[in-house]
């Protein structure tokens, strides 16, 4: 018996947790938190218990370390999970860091308890190089090996190939995790698997394509020029891993190309010294930690980024970049930027504005027309980010910490900086599998996105398409 079950990311885009059963044993692919309205589906803010059997689970395989893919790991351990946590080498470095932050926010402030949990997690980690088969179990009733391939979503992200055998039946099953968009900064794009009998594919942007890198870079430049023109702040709600580092990479390239004294672009005659006055602030200790880890893991960067380093550029550590760590410095920065007329870009978490330091900036800055809010990632239903994006362009309001805040700031969305593949990228990924898989399960997306992607798969001549959780 070889079977697939789903314990999250079925009715939305968060809470990823999938189960592959082979004979009498199984593995989990991810074990993430639910966010936004999806928090009521299988887990809530007050009840994150693991409400499905785990005694037969031999391992947890992590696709990447975003919290909606790993946030329930402490609860999985508390439920009695005894197996290894298999992941890529970069993910093994980053997972304890992201879970430490999650534990402090949603689990306990007891430092000793946090250290015990993190110590347990570190002891279970099994880093596996990309492209290398790893045996999970091999018994009389079945065997399973997994192989991690680059997914291009964030540093360390992987899609998972599973080679399963039970009762004489052999299957290659692929779990996409979150796939990255082609031509993203820093990371190589994902390549389709060599073969797959069944595929479980994400559909976050299953209903749309992203802007090209040229277009999104131009739009980012235009938003930053708003700050240069009127001395406002461009506030970018961004998750600590992935988008923060990609945006720093792109912003450094804009300063290099268009700046005056600091800029050294190919056309000095077109330089603008105003770019040298643009301050970039990362107001997130966690984002600063992961930016350092990104710098330390240059061997996993793509060829373009590696070449910049050879040229002496420092795309994640440049002169105009300031990192804010302490809460006191954070409050001072909010107050200073609210009163000043110095152009600034602030990257602060969380990415969906559901908490974190970005909320204080929003409270202080949404009512000022000089400021801009730039969304670069998916905003789940029920989050303040989705409300700002929906109602902000029409002069609406958003509720933050129980209070209403009118929105006068300009609201932008540059979809090309999403770390997720677009519709055409997802179709291309699956169509690249020869022969085509006999079954395609669409998960990790809103209903409309799933149906749209299903239609595109049908148009591409693919069959066996199903959407778990929908009739």
C-alpha positions as CSV (number, residue, x, y, z in Angstrom):
1,X,0.0,0.0,0.0
2,X,1.3,3.4,-1.0
3,X,-1.0,6.3,0.0
4,X,-0.9,10.0,0.4
5,X,-2.8,12.0,3.1
6,X,-3.0,15.7,3.7
7,X,-3.1,17.4,7.2
8,X,-2.8,21.0,6.1
9,X,-2.5,23.4,3.1
10,X,-5.7,21.8,1.7
11,X,-8.2,24.7,2.0
12,X,-5.6,27.4,1.7
13,X,-1.9,28.3,1.5
14,X,-0.7,27.7,5.1
15,X,-0.3,24.8,7.5
16,X,1.5,22.5,5.1
17,X,1.7,18.9,6.3
18,X,1.4,15.9,4.0
19,X,1.8,12.2,4.8
20,X,3.2,9.5,2.6
21,X,2.3,6.0,3.8
22,X,4.3,3.0,2.5
23,X,3.2,-0.3,3.9
24,X,2.8,0.1,7.7
25,X,5.1,3.1,7.9
26,X,5.0,6.7,6.8
27,X,6.7,10.1,6.7
28,X,5.5,13.6,7.0
29,X,6.4,16.2,4.4
30,X,6.5,19.5,6.4
31,X,4.5,20.3,9.6
32,X,3.6,24.0,9.4
33,X,1.5,26.6,11.2
34,X,-1.9,27.8,9.9
35,X,-2.2,31.6,9.4
36,X,-5.0,34.0,8.8
37,X,-8.5,32.6,8.4
38,X,-7.0,29.2,7.9
39,X,-6.0,29.1,11.5
40,X,-9.4,27.5,12.2
41,X,-8.8,24.6,9.9
42,X,-7.2,21.9,12.1
43,X,-5.3,24.3,14.3
44,X,-6.0,27.6,16.0
45,X,-3.9,30.1,17.9
46,X,-4.9,28.4,21.2
47,X,-4.8,24.7,20.0
48,X,-1.9,23.6,17.8
49,X,-2.1,20.0,18.9
50,X,-1.3,17.2,16.4
51,X,-4.7,15.6,16.0
52,X,-3.7,12.8,13.6
53,X,-1.9,9.5,14.3
54,X,1.9,9.6,14.4
55,X,3.0,6.3,15.8
56,X,3.8,4.9,12.4
57,X,5.7,8.0,11.2
58,X,9.4,7.2,10.7
59,X,10.7,10.7,9.7
60,X,9.8,14.3,9.0
61,X,11.1,15.7,5.7
62,X,11.3,19.5,5.6
63,X,11.0,21.2,2.2
64,X,12.1,24.6,3.6
65,X,12.0,26.6,6.9
66,X,9.2,29.1,6.4
67,X,6.9,29.0,9.4
68,X,3.9,27.7,7.5
69,X,5.9,24.6,6.7
70,X,7.8,24.0,10.0
71,X,5.9,25.9,12.8
72,X,4.2,22.9,14.2
73,X,7.4,20.9,14.7
74,X,7.6,21.6,18.5
75,X,4.0,20.3,18.8
76,X,4.9,17.2,16.8
77,X,7.7,16.5,19.2
78,X,5.4,17.1,22.2
79,X,3.0,14.6,20.7
80,X,5.7,12.0,20.9
81,X,7.4,12.0,17.4
82,X,10.7,10.2,17.8
83,X,12.1,10.2,14.2
84,X,14.7,12.2,12.4
85,X,14.1,15.6,10.7
86,X,15.5,15.3,7.2
87,X,16.3,18.5,5.3
88,X,18.9,20.2,3.1
89,X,22.2,21.4,4.5
90,X,21.2,25.1,4.6
91,X,17.8,24.3,6.1
92,X,19.6,22.4,8.9
93,X,21.4,25.6,9.8
94,X,18.3,27.8,9.6
95,X,15.6,25.6,11.2
96,X,16.7,26.1,14.8
97,X,16.8,29.9,14.3
98,X,13.3,30.1,12.9
99,X,11.9,27.8,15.5
100,X,13.6,29.7,18.3
101,X,11.7,32.8,17.2
102,X,8.4,30.9,16.9
103,X,8.8,29.4,20.3
104,X,9.4,32.8,21.9
105,X,6.4,34.3,20.3
106,X,3.8,31.4,20.5
107,X,5.1,28.7,22.9
108,X,6.9,29.9,25.9
109,X,9.2,32.7,27.3
110,X,11.0,30.1,29.5
111,X,14.6,30.3,28.1
112,X,15.6,26.9,29.6
113,X,12.6,25.2,28.0
114,X,13.3,26.8,24.6
115,X,16.9,25.6,24.8
116,X,15.8,22.1,25.6
117,X,13.4,22.0,22.7
118,X,16.0,23.5,20.3
119,X,18.5,21.0,21.6
120,X,16.1,18.2,20.8
121,X,15.5,19.5,17.3
122,X,19.2,19.9,16.6
123,X,19.8,16.3,17.8
124,X,17.2,15.0,15.3
125,X,18.4,17.0,12.2
126,X,19.7,14.9,9.3
127,X,21.2,17.2,6.7
128,X,21.2,15.6,3.2
129,X,23.0,17.1,0.2
130,X,20.9,18.0,-2.9
131,X,20.7,15.2,-5.4
132,X,21.6,12.4,-3.1
133,X,19.3,9.5,-2.2
134,X,18.7,8.9,1.5
135,X,17.1,5.7,2.8
136,X,14.4,6.4,5.3
137,X,13.4,2.8,6.0
138,X,13.7,-0.6,4.3
139,X,11.6,-3.5,5.8
140,X,9.6,-6.5,4.8
141,X,6.4,-4.5,4.2
142,X,8.0,-1.6,2.3
143,X,10.9,0.7,1.7
144,X,11.3,4.4,1.1
145,X,14.2,6.6,0.1
146,X,14.0,10.4,-0.5
147,X,16.1,12.8,-2.6
148,X,16.1,16.6,-2.2
149,X,16.3,18.8,-5.3
150,X,16.7,22.6,-5.4
151,X,13.4,24.4,-5.4
152,X,14.6,28.0,-5.8
153,X,12.1,29.3,-3.2
154,X,14.4,30.3,-0.4
155,X,17.9,29.3,0.6
156,X,17.8,25.6,1.4
157,X,14.4,25.0,-0.2
158,X,13.8,21.6,-1.8
159,X,11.2,19.6,-3.6
160,X,11.2,16.0,-2.4
161,X,11.4,12.9,-4.6
162,X,10.2,9.8,-2.9
163,X,11.1,6.3,-4.2
164,X,8.6,4.0,-2.5
165,X,8.1,0.2,-2.7
166,X,5.3,-1.9,-1.1
167,X,4.0,-5.3,-1.9
168,X,5.9,-5.4,-5.2
169,X,4.5,-2.0,-6.3
170,X,7.1,0.7,-7.0
171,X,6.3,4.5,-7.3
172,X,8.2,7.7,-7.6
173,X,6.2,10.4,-5.8
174,X,7.2,14.1,-5.9
175,X,6.2,16.8,-3.3
176,X,6.9,20.2,-4.7
177,X,7.0,22.1,-1.4
178,X,7.1,25.8,-2.5
179,X,8.7,26.3,-5.9
180,X,10.6,29.5,-6.7
181,X,10.1,31.7,-9.7
182,X,12.7,31.6,-12.5
183,X,15.3,34.4,-12.7
184,X,14.9,35.3,-9.0
185,X,17.9,36.9,-7.4
186,X,20.5,34.7,-5.5
187,X,19.1,31.2,-6.2
188,X,19.1,28.8,-9.1
189,X,15.7,28.1,-10.6
190,X,14.1,24.7,-10.0
191,X,14.4,22.0,-12.7
192,X,11.7,19.4,-13.2
193,X,12.3,15.9,-11.8
194,X,13.5,13.3,-14.1
195,X,10.3,11.3,-13.6
196,X,7.3,11.0,-11.3
197,X,4.3,8.7,-11.1
198,X,2.5,11.1,-8.8
199,X,3.0,14.8,-8.0
200,X,1.7,16.9,-5.1
201,X,2.1,20.5,-6.4
202,X,1.6,23.9,-4.7
203,X,-0.7,26.5,-6.3
204,X,-0.1,29.7,-4.4
205,X,-0.1,31.6,-7.6
206,X,-1.9,29.0,-9.7
207,X,-4.1,31.7,-11.2
208,X,-1.6,34.3,-12.3
209,X,1.9,34.9,-13.7
210,X,4.4,37.2,-12.2
211,X,6.0,40.2,-13.8
212,X,9.3,39.7,-15.5
213,X,12.4,40.5,-13.5
214,X,13.0,43.5,-15.7
215,X,9.5,44.8,-15.1
216,X,9.5,44.2,-11.3
217,X,12.9,45.9,-11.0
218,X,11.6,48.9,-12.9
219,X,8.5,49.1,-10.6
220,X,10.7,48.7,-7.5
221,X,12.8,51.6,-8.7
222,X,9.7,53.7,-9.3
223,X,8.4,53.1,-5.8
224,X,11.8,54.0,-4.3
225,X,11.9,57.1,-6.3
226,X,8.7,58.2,-4.5
227,X,10.7,58.2,-1.3
228,X,13.5,60.1,-3.0
229,X,11.1,62.7,-4.3
230,X,9.1,63.5,-1.1
231,X,11.3,62.2,1.8
232,X,8.8,59.5,2.7
233,X,9.3,56.0,3.9
234,X,8.8,52.9,1.8
235,X,7.6,50.2,4.2
236,X,8.0,46.7,2.9
237,X,6.4,43.9,5.1
238,X,8.7,41.0,4.4
239,X,9.4,37.6,5.8
240,X,12.8,37.2,7.4
241,X,13.9,34.5,5.0
242,X,14.0,34.8,1.2
243,X,12.3,38.0,0.2
244,X,14.3,40.2,2.5
245,X,17.5,39.0,1.1
246,X,16.3,39.2,-2.5
247,X,15.1,42.7,-2.0
248,X,18.4,43.8,-0.5
249,X,20.1,42.3,-3.5
250,X,17.9,44.2,-6.0
251,X,18.1,47.5,-4.0
252,X,21.9,47.3,-3.9
253,X,21.9,46.8,-7.7
254,X,19.7,49.9,-8.1
255,X,22.0,52.0,-5.9
256,X,25.0,50.7,-7.8
257,X,23.5,51.5,-11.2
258,X,21.8,54.9,-10.5
259,X,23.7,56.4,-7.5
260,X,26.2,59.2,-7.7
261,X,29.3,58.9,-5.5
262,X,28.2,55.6,-4.1
263,X,27.0,54.3,-7.4
264,X,29.4,52.9,-10.0
265,X,27.0,52.0,-12.8
266,X,27.9,51.7,-16.4
267,X,26.5,55.1,-17.2
268,X,27.9,57.7,-14.7
269,X,26.2,60.5,-16.7
270,X,22.8,59.1,-15.6
271,X,23.7,58.9,-12.0
272,X,21.6,60.7,-9.3
273,X,23.2,61.5,-6.0
274,X,19.8,61.3,-4.3
275,X,20.2,57.5,-4.4
276,X,23.2,57.9,-2.1
277,X,20.9,59.5,0.5
278,X,18.5,56.5,0.5
279,X,18.8,54.6,3.7
280,X,17.9,51.0,3.8
281,X,16.8,49.6,7.2
282,X,16.2,46.0,8.1
283,X,14.2,46.2,11.4
284,X,14.2,42.5,12.4
285,X,16.7,40.6,14.4
286,X,15.6,37.4,12.7
287,X,15.9,38.9,9.2
288,X,19.4,40.1,10.1
289,X,20.4,36.6,11.3
290,X,19.2,35.0,8.1
291,X,20.9,37.7,6.0
292,X,24.1,36.8,7.7
293,X,23.4,33.1,7.1
294,X,22.8,33.8,3.4
295,X,26.1,35.6,3.2
296,X,27.8,32.6,4.9
297,X,26.3,30.2,2.4
298,X,27.5,31.7,-0.8
299,X,28.2,28.2,-2.3
300,X,24.4,27.8,-2.6
301,X,24.0,31.1,-4.5
302,X,23.4,31.2,-8.3
303,X,26.1,32.1,-10.9
304,X,25.0,35.7,-11.2
305,X,25.3,36.5,-7.5
306,X,28.6,34.6,-7.3
307,X,30.0,36.7,-10.1
308,X,29.1,40.0,-8.2
309,X,31.0,38.8,-5.2
310,X,34.0,38.1,-7.5
311,X,33.8,41.7,-8.7
312,X,34.0,43.0,-5.1
313,X,30.3,43.8,-4.7
314,X,28.5,43.0,-1.4
315,X,24.9,42.6,-2.4
316,X,23.7,41.7,1.2
317,X,26.1,44.0,3.1
318,X,26.4,47.5,1.6
319,X,27.2,51.0,3.0
320,X,23.6,52.3,3.1
321,X,22.2,49.3,5.0
322,X,21.4,49.6,8.7
323,X,20.2,46.7,10.9
324,X,18.0,47.4,13.9
325,X,18.1,44.8,16.7
326,X,16.8,46.1,20.0
327,X,13.2,47.0,20.7
328,X,14.2,50.4,22.0
329,X,16.1,51.2,18.8
330,X,13.0,50.0,16.8
331,X,10.7,52.4,18.7
332,X,13.2,55.2,18.1
333,X,13.3,54.4,14.4
334,X,9.5,54.5,14.1
335,X,9.4,57.9,15.8
336,X,12.3,59.3,13.8
337,X,11.0,58.3,10.4
338,X,7.5,59.5,11.2
339,X,8.8,63.0,11.9
340,X,11.7,63.2,9.5
341,X,11.8,63.8,5.8
342,X,14.7,61.6,5.0
343,X,14.0,59.0,2.3
344,X,14.2,55.5,3.7
345,X,13.2,52.0,2.9
346,X,12.2,49.8,5.9
347,X,12.0,46.0,5.6
348,X,10.2,44.7,8.7
349,X,8.3,41.5,9.6
350,X,5.9,40.0,9.5
351,X,5.2,39.6,5.8
352,X,1.4,39.5,6.2
353,X,1.3,42.3,8.8
354,X,-0.2,39.9,11.3
355,X,2.3,40.8,14.0
356,X,5.9,41.8,14.5
357,X,7.6,45.2,14.2
358,X,5.9,46.1,10.9
359,X,2.7,46.8,12.8
360,X,4.2,49.7,14.7
361,X,5.4,51.3,11.5
362,X,1.9,50.8,9.9
363,X,0.2,52.5,12.8
364,X,2.5,55.4,12.6
365,X,2.7,55.8,8.8
366,X,-0.4,54.6,7.1
367,X,-2.1,58.0,7.6
368,X,0.7,60.0,5.8
369,X,0.5,60.4,2.0
370,X,4.3,60.8,1.8
371,X,4.7,57.1,2.7
372,X,4.4,54.0,0.6
373,X,3.6,50.4,1.5
374,X,5.0,47.8,-0.9
375,X,3.8,44.2,-0.8
376,X,6.1,41.7,-2.4
377,X,4.5,38.4,-1.3
378,X,1.2,36.6,-0.9
379,X,-1.3,38.0,1.6
380,X,-3.5,35.3,3.1
381,X,-7.3,35.9,3.7
382,X,-8.0,37.3,7.1
383,X,-4.6,39.0,7.6
384,X,-4.2,42.8,7.9
385,X,-1.9,42.6,4.9
386,X,-4.8,41.4,2.7
387,X,-7.0,44.2,4.0
388,X,-4.5,46.9,3.4
389,X,-3.9,45.6,-0.1
390,X,-7.7,45.3,-0.8
391,X,-8.9,48.6,0.8
392,X,-5.8,50.8,0.9
393,X,-5.9,51.9,-2.7
394,X,-9.4,53.2,-2.2
395,X,-8.7,55.2,0.9
396,X,-10.1,52.5,3.2
397,X,-8.9,51.5,6.7
398,X,-7.4,48.5,8.5
399,X,-7.8,47.2,12.0
400,X,-4.5,46.8,13.9
401,X,-4.5,45.5,17.4
402,X,-8.2,46.3,17.8
403,X,-8.0,49.9,16.5
404,X,-9.0,51.3,13.1
405,X,-6.3,53.1,11.1
406,X,-7.2,55.1,8.0
407,X,-5.0,54.5,4.9
408,X,-3.6,57.5,3.2
409,X,-0.2,56.0,2.2
410,X,0.2,54.7,-1.3
411,X,-0.2,51.0,-1.6
412,X,1.7,48.9,-4.2
413,X,2.2,45.3,-5.0
414,X,5.0,43.9,-7.0
415,X,4.2,40.3,-7.6
416,X,7.4,39.5,-9.3
417,X,9.2,39.5,-6.0
418,X,7.1,36.7,-4.7
419,X,9.3,33.7,-3.9
420,X,6.6,31.5,-5.4
421,X,6.4,30.2,-9.0
422,X,3.7,31.7,-11.1
423,X,1.0,29.7,-13.1
424,X,3.2,29.2,-16.2
425,X,6.1,28.1,-14.1
426,X,4.0,25.5,-12.3
427,X,2.7,24.1,-15.6
428,X,6.2,24.1,-17.1
429,X,7.5,22.2,-14.0
430,X,5.0,19.4,-14.4
431,X,5.1,19.3,-18.2
432,X,8.8,18.8,-17.9
433,X,8.3,15.4,-16.4
434,X,8.5,12.6,-19.0
435,X,6.4,10.5,-19.2
436,X,3.7,12.7,-17.5
437,X,2.6,11.7,-14.0
438,X,-0.6,9.7,-13.7
439,X,-1.8,11.7,-10.8
440,X,-1.4,15.4,-9.9
441,X,-2.7,16.7,-6.6
442,X,-3.1,20.4,-6.3
443,X,-2.6,21.8,-2.8
444,X,-1.4,25.0,-1.0
445,X,-3.6,27.5,-2.7
446,X,-6.9,29.4,-2.6
447,X,-9.8,27.6,-4.3
448,X,-9.8,29.9,-7.4
449,X,-6.0,29.4,-7.8
450,X,-6.4,25.7,-7.6
451,X,-9.2,25.5,-10.2
452,X,-7.4,27.9,-12.5
453,X,-4.2,25.7,-12.3
454,X,-6.3,22.6,-12.9
455,X,-7.7,24.1,-16.0
456,X,-4.2,25.0,-17.3
457,X,-3.0,21.4,-16.6
458,X,-6.0,20.1,-18.6
459,X,-5.2,22.5,-21.5
460,X,-1.6,21.2,-21.4
461,X,-2.9,17.6,-22.0
462,X,-2.3,16.4,-18.4
463,X,-4.7,14.0,-16.8
464,X,-5.3,12.5,-13.4
465,X,-5.7,15.9,-11.7
466,X,-7.4,16.2,-8.3
467,X,-7.9,18.8,-5.7
468,X,-7.9,17.3,-2.2
469,X,-10.6,18.6,0.0
470,X,-12.9,19.6,-2.9
471,X,-15.7,17.5,-4.2
